[in-house]
Amino acid sequence: MSSHDSLAVFAALAAELQQEPDEALTSRAIVNRMRDLVPEAHMVSLTIRTSRGRHRTLASSDPVSRQADALQYELGEGPCLEIADTGGWLRSGDVASDARYPTWGPRAAELGVASLLSVAVTDPDGPLGALNLYSEEAGGFADRDVVDLALVYAVHATTALSSARRTSTLQTAVSSRHVIGMAQGIAMERYDIDQHQSFELLRRLSSTTNVKLRDVAHQIVETRTIPHEGDGTATE
């Protein structure tokens, strides 16, 4: 692929990924387009680090890549864990005999994984996760141009994923505010109190019942009842 063709491909990829409206759709587009872009990547997955320091597969192109990821999480061993935590990239041309992964490698080979390439998805704050490219053939991803292609693609994937996350967070916040406002309206009508008092009521209920404020609000809106502050039961 010439440099001109590469620029055209990545411009189209960037536009396509930015059009996806949420994290789930964006992540699926990321793995599917990665598989299209690198023919020897028979299976692709996207590993993400959670806020609690754990790992999960946000999207996968097929069941095998998801199973290969899950084995790494279960065993605490594997390339996607390393790259998701530290950044950079790594390749294994023969996972079954790779000394770095004595437990995961042979079990991944049983699933049909012969070689792999894992590249970091990284934002300014650090690694978000890893794009995992699995091949059914040994010796895959040996061409440095393929590695560079995956690294450049990962930059576009990071931008798209970060944008989708911001959109999802904003939509969640707007939805929560709307539900809280509805719950306040119910409390204001029920107890003849003002807006400030109704919010304080919801806040106290959240604290005394150890339930998130938005979940308390959802309960009130759905049941049209106000829980007692002491025991979490509802009252008319």
C-alpha positions as CSV (number, residue, x, y, z in Angstrom):
1,M,0.0,0.0,0.0
2,S,1.5,3.4,-1.0
3,S,1.7,6.3,1.4
4,H,-1.0,8.1,-0.7
5,D,-3.3,5.0,-0.4
6,S,-2.6,4.7,3.3
7,L,-3.6,8.3,3.9
8,A,-6.8,7.8,2.0
9,V,-7.7,4.6,3.9
10,F,-7.0,6.1,7.3
11,A,-9.0,9.3,6.4
12,A,-12.0,7.1,5.5
13,L,-11.5,5.0,8.7
14,A,-11.3,8.1,10.9
15,A,-14.5,9.5,9.4
16,E,-16.3,6.1,9.7
17,L,-15.3,5.6,13.3
18,Q,-16.3,9.1,14.4
19,Q,-19.8,8.5,13.0
20,E,-20.6,5.7,15.5
21,P,-22.8,7.1,18.2
22,D,-21.8,5.1,21.3
23,E,-19.1,3.0,22.8
24,A,-20.6,-0.4,21.9
25,L,-21.0,0.4,18.2
26,T,-17.7,2.2,18.0
27,S,-15.8,-0.7,19.6
28,R,-17.5,-3.2,17.2
29,A,-16.5,-1.0,14.2
30,I,-12.9,-0.8,15.5
31,V,-12.4,-4.6,15.6
32,N,-14.2,-5.3,12.4
33,R,-12.3,-2.6,10.4
34,M,-9.0,-3.8,11.9
35,R,-9.7,-7.3,10.6
36,D,-10.4,-5.9,7.2
37,L,-7.3,-3.8,7.2
38,V,-4.9,-6.6,8.2
39,P,-5.9,-9.8,6.2
40,E,-3.7,-12.1,8.4
41,A,-5.6,-10.9,11.5
42,H,-8.2,-13.7,11.3
43,M,-9.6,-12.6,14.7
44,V,-9.6,-9.3,16.5
45,S,-10.6,-8.1,20.0
46,L,-10.5,-5.0,22.0
47,T,-9.4,-5.3,25.7
48,I,-10.2,-2.4,28.0
49,R,-8.9,-1.6,31.5
50,T,-11.7,-0.9,33.9
51,S,-11.7,1.8,36.6
52,R,-11.0,-1.0,39.2
53,G,-7.8,-2.1,37.4
54,R,-9.5,-5.2,35.9
55,H,-9.8,-6.1,32.2
56,R,-12.7,-6.9,29.9
57,T,-13.3,-7.5,26.2
58,L,-15.2,-4.5,24.9
59,A,-15.7,-6.0,21.5
60,S,-14.6,-9.0,19.5
61,S,-14.9,-10.1,15.9
62,D,-15.7,-13.8,16.8
63,P,-16.0,-16.2,19.8
64,V,-12.4,-17.5,19.6
65,S,-10.8,-14.1,20.2
66,R,-13.2,-13.5,23.1
67,Q,-12.2,-16.8,24.6
68,A,-8.5,-16.2,24.1
69,D,-8.9,-12.9,25.9
70,A,-11.0,-14.5,28.7
71,L,-8.3,-17.0,29.3
72,Q,-5.8,-14.2,29.8
73,Y,-8.0,-12.5,32.4
74,E,-8.6,-15.9,34.2
75,L,-4.9,-16.9,34.3
76,G,-3.5,-13.4,34.8
77,E,-1.1,-14.1,31.9
78,G,-1.0,-12.9,28.3
79,P,0.0,-10.2,25.8
80,C,-3.2,-8.2,26.0
81,L,-2.8,-7.8,29.7
82,E,0.7,-6.6,29.4
83,I,0.0,-4.1,26.6
84,A,-3.3,-2.8,28.2
85,D,-1.3,-2.0,31.4
86,T,2.0,-0.8,30.0
87,G,1.4,0.4,26.4
88,G,3.5,-0.3,23.4
89,W,3.1,-3.4,21.3
90,L,4.3,-7.0,21.2
91,R,4.2,-10.0,18.8
92,S,4.3,-13.7,19.2
93,G,5.0,-15.8,16.1
94,D,4.1,-19.1,17.9
95,V,2.0,-18.8,21.0
96,A,2.2,-22.5,21.8
97,S,5.9,-22.4,22.4
98,D,6.3,-18.8,23.6
99,A,8.2,-18.9,26.9
100,R,6.6,-15.6,28.0
101,Y,3.2,-17.3,28.2
102,P,3.8,-20.9,29.5
103,T,0.2,-21.4,30.6
104,W,-1.9,-19.2,28.4
105,G,0.1,-19.9,25.1
106,P,-0.7,-23.7,24.9
107,R,-4.3,-23.2,25.9
108,A,-4.7,-20.4,23.3
109,A,-3.2,-22.7,20.7
110,E,-5.9,-25.3,21.5
111,L,-8.5,-22.6,20.6
112,G,-6.9,-22.1,17.2
113,V,-4.6,-19.2,17.9
114,A,-1.1,-19.6,16.4
115,S,0.3,-16.1,16.4
116,L,-0.7,-12.7,17.6
117,L,0.0,-9.0,17.6
118,S,-1.2,-6.7,20.4
119,V,-1.0,-2.9,20.2
120,A,-1.9,-0.4,22.9
121,V,-4.9,1.9,22.7
122,T,-3.6,4.9,24.6
123,D,-4.8,8.4,25.4
124,P,-2.8,11.3,27.1
125,D,-3.6,9.8,30.5
126,G,-2.1,6.4,29.7
127,P,-3.1,3.1,28.2
128,L,-6.9,2.5,27.8
129,G,-6.5,-1.1,26.6
130,A,-5.2,-3.1,23.7
131,L,-6.2,-4.2,20.2
132,N,-5.5,-7.9,19.9
133,L,-4.9,-9.4,16.5
134,Y,-4.9,-13.2,16.4
135,S,-3.9,-15.4,13.5
136,E,-4.6,-19.0,12.8
137,E,-1.2,-19.4,11.2
138,A,2.2,-19.4,12.8
139,G,4.7,-16.7,12.0
140,G,2.0,-14.0,11.5
141,F,2.6,-10.2,11.8
142,A,6.3,-10.6,11.0
143,D,6.3,-7.7,8.5
144,R,7.2,-4.4,10.3
145,D,4.9,-2.6,7.9
146,V,2.0,-4.5,9.3
147,V,3.0,-3.6,12.9
148,D,3.2,0.1,11.9
149,L,-0.2,-0.1,10.2
150,A,-1.7,-1.5,13.4
151,L,0.0,1.2,15.5
152,V,-1.4,4.0,13.3
153,Y,-4.8,2.4,13.3
154,A,-4.7,2.2,17.1
155,V,-4.3,6.0,17.2
156,H,-7.6,6.4,15.2
157,A,-9.2,3.8,17.4
158,T,-8.3,5.7,20.6
159,T,-9.7,9.0,19.2
160,A,-13.0,7.3,18.2
161,L,-13.3,5.4,21.5
162,S,-12.6,8.4,23.6
163,S,-15.1,10.5,21.7
164,A,-17.8,7.7,22.1
165,R,-17.1,7.5,25.8
166,R,-17.5,11.3,26.2
167,T,-20.8,11.1,24.3
168,S,-22.1,8.2,26.4
169,T,-21.1,10.0,29.6
170,L,-22.9,13.1,28.5
171,Q,-26.0,11.2,27.5
172,T,-26.1,9.4,30.8
173,A,-25.7,12.6,32.8
174,V,-28.5,14.3,30.8
175,S,-30.8,11.2,31.4
176,S,-30.0,11.1,35.1
177,R,-30.8,14.8,35.5
178,H,-34.1,14.3,33.7
179,V,-35.1,11.4,36.0
180,I,-34.0,13.2,39.1
181,G,-36.1,16.2,38.1
182,M,-39.1,14.0,37.6
183,A,-38.6,12.5,41.0
184,Q,-38.3,15.9,42.6
185,G,-41.6,16.9,40.9
186,I,-43.3,13.9,42.5
187,A,-41.9,14.7,45.9
188,M,-42.8,18.4,45.6
189,E,-46.4,17.5,44.8
190,R,-46.7,14.8,47.4
191,Y,-45.3,16.8,50.3
192,D,-45.9,20.4,49.2
193,I,-42.2,21.3,49.3
194,D,-40.0,23.4,47.1
195,Q,-37.4,22.4,44.6
196,H,-34.5,22.7,47.0
197,Q,-36.3,20.7,49.7
198,S,-37.2,18.0,47.2
199,F,-33.6,17.5,46.2
200,E,-32.5,17.4,49.8
201,L,-35.1,14.7,50.4
202,L,-33.7,12.6,47.5
203,R,-30.2,13.2,48.7
204,R,-31.1,12.0,52.2
205,L,-32.8,8.9,50.8
206,S,-29.8,8.1,48.8
207,S,-27.6,8.4,51.8
208,T,-29.8,6.5,54.3
209,T,-30.6,3.6,51.9
210,N,-27.0,3.5,50.4
211,V,-28.5,3.7,46.9
212,K,-27.2,6.0,44.2
213,L,-29.2,9.2,43.8
214,R,-30.2,8.4,40.2
215,D,-31.4,4.9,41.2
216,V,-33.5,6.4,44.0
217,A,-35.0,8.8,41.5
218,H,-35.7,5.9,39.0
219,Q,-37.5,4.0,41.8
220,I,-39.7,7.0,42.7
221,V,-40.6,7.7,39.1
222,E,-41.4,4.0,38.3
223,T,-43.4,3.3,41.5
224,R,-44.8,6.8,42.1
225,T,-44.0,6.3,45.8
226,I,-41.5,7.8,48.2
227,P,-39.3,5.4,50.2
228,H,-39.2,5.8,54.0
229,E,-35.8,7.2,54.9
230,G,-35.1,4.7,57.7
231,D,-35.8,1.3,56.1
232,G,-36.0,1.8,52.3
233,T,-39.6,0.8,52.1
234,A,-42.1,2.8,50.1
235,T,-45.0,4.8,51.3
236,E,-48.0,6.4,49.7
